[in-house]
């Protein structure tokens, strides 16, 4: 079973989700922030734990 990176999903504003379109928007925004986080921190993590065989989720 794969682990899902869901740190930004916990910041979703449930009171603003009135329909499936708003839910999709919130999920897409969370994915956007996760992607930016990966781009920002992965190189530093690779340098710090070189050869560890980590996954992207572990790096986050």
Buried (B, 14 or more C-beta within 10 A) or exposed (E): EEEEBEEBBEEBEEEEBEEEEEBEBBBEBBEEBBEEBBEEEBEEBEEEEEEEEEEEBEBB
